Amino acid sequence: MNKVFTQVTTQSLDRGPTPEDDRLASIDIIRGVAVLGILLVNIQLFSMISSVLGNPLSFGDFSGSNQTVYYFSHLFAEQKFMTIFAVLFGTGFFIMTSRAEENDLNSASLHFRRMSALALLGLMHLYLLWYGDVLFIYAIAGMVIYFFRHKSSRFLFLCALLLLAINAVLFALPAAIMPSMNEANLQEILMAWKPDQTIIELEITANQSSWIGQMGHRHEMAGDMLVNGLFYGCRVLGLMMIGVALFKTDFFGRRFTKKSLQLQGLVCFCLGTFIICGRINSNIANEFPIEVILSQENYWGSLLLAYSYMCWILAFTRSQLLTSTKRVLANVGRMALTNYISQTLICGFIFYGWGLGKFGTFDRIEQLYVVVGIWIFQIGLSHTWMERFHFGPLEWILRSITYGSIQSIKRS
């Protein structure tokens, strides 16, 4: 594996842009786009009741520009950027452990220390700030994927496809057995899909409460998120395997020409958009019936769109255009963990009772304004911070824990 890593890394660095600290700049740029794009979806969960992601008719206005915002965010963002995030998590894991072994370090010790710290951070994020955390399940999947790092790219791709299929079946099973459920269980599902006014008001009140007042609701939702993670874990692990396999095949290097990447991106984009659009149009026409939870067009279509985005961004990194934009996006990507958590802090302050308490008062078009404002802030902060420091604040803490000593952070 060390030979493979050395060969692929050398080819990528020699033929492509040379990143700071031997990192592949293209990966940082893709990660930067992903962490910004994730907010397009998460903003709904920060500012509206939890049922809106599956059933947008369950709360708030769904006409005119608000419907348009939902349509495009679901089509182009939902699951797409989280897919990229998981893929790059696998890529980053492989790079770190391979470099450790190249330098005769104990990669297992470093990796599991890092994943343990990330799992703890994820649980703190989940129970103390926001129930939508993904770091914990990423850390658990990251522990598992360590044992597959020596496998061939072919093996990893096949395992990933199997895991994605298993995950699809797991998600379909609960919906498939709905007809055989007793009335009480069926009513519970229906109420979660389309809550009545009493439940809506309870959720709004809980989120507009103080931090302590939110605790009961937040912990209940966090528990549900952990249970969902048992189902979602197969997909996350599969995507991480794809990330390792892509690096091994030199996808981020020069395996494909710029023209090939652009063409692959176009084909996957058109196919994925076609698959997802049909489902969205049907859902809107039929006013989002409960049967929507059986649909998997976005589950599979998101893989195609995520790949198209990665192809196009990678092609963009090879061009001579917008050099400063690439640098800015790379800085956002290098601070991805800090930016991800800071999105929670900013949105929590805006929407929860321990801040401005605006939960349930912003429609989708207004949420989009918030997203753009946060993007501007994070892009500016990341650029300013990375001019002065080697790592983002949380990246520095995680790195220090990983290596068991305080790491140098300030640029000389």
Helices and strands as residue ranges (DSSP letters): H 2-15, G 20-22, H 25-47, G 50-53, G 56-58, H 64-76, H 80-102, H 107-124, I 125-129, H 135-145, G 146-148, H 153-176, G 178-180, H 183-193, H 197-207, H 215-248, H 258-285, G 290-294, H 297-318, H 323-334, H 336-351, H 364-388, H 393-403
